[in-house]
Amino acid sequence: LLITVIWGWTFVWMKQGLEAGAEVLGPGRDGVAIGLFMTLRFGLAAALLPLVSRASRRDLGRPAWRGGSVLGGLLLVGFLLQMLGLRSVTPPVSAFLTSLYVLFTALLTALVHGRAPGRWVLAGALLATAGAAYISGPPQLTFGLAEWLTVGCALLFALHILATDRVTRAVAPMPLPRTSVVVE
């Protein structure tokens, strides 16, 4: 529950960060604010990760960089779409649309494996989506560009989950966070 609350608040914090960046940088500089926000966020993670994880201090080979580049690239574009969308939607709408990654992951997994998701997987994905929809009361969505950008972000996050499964079967998983955040 605590993690869910923190996750929900991150949408408010990201929106506030974007608004503060736009205020400091001036109108029409949203792209710069987003770039600065993402660089600080993932740059800090890349700098701190070796301090808290021995595995991320190891010599990183080419497979870890290749896998981390794929994973980091998916997250980079996903977060970029999310933040571009967040400029024009409320945090609860952004959280709901982002949470569609749960449903997309189930559907993409079924597509990749050529079989329908089990009823429990489908029920769980639908319950998670419905629960997220009611974060702040009944959903009231209008679909403009910002909403579609956020849906695109959810699709990329689902692809990231599937790619993580595939990459960690071929590469030791512990070095991947370091290579991934460097790419992000």
PyMOL commands that set and color helices and strands:
alter all, ss='L'
color gray80, all
select helices_A, chain A and resi 2-25+30-52+54-57+62-86+91-98+101-113+119-133+145-170+176-183
alter helices_A, ss='H'
color red, helices_A
deselect
rebuild
show_as cartoon
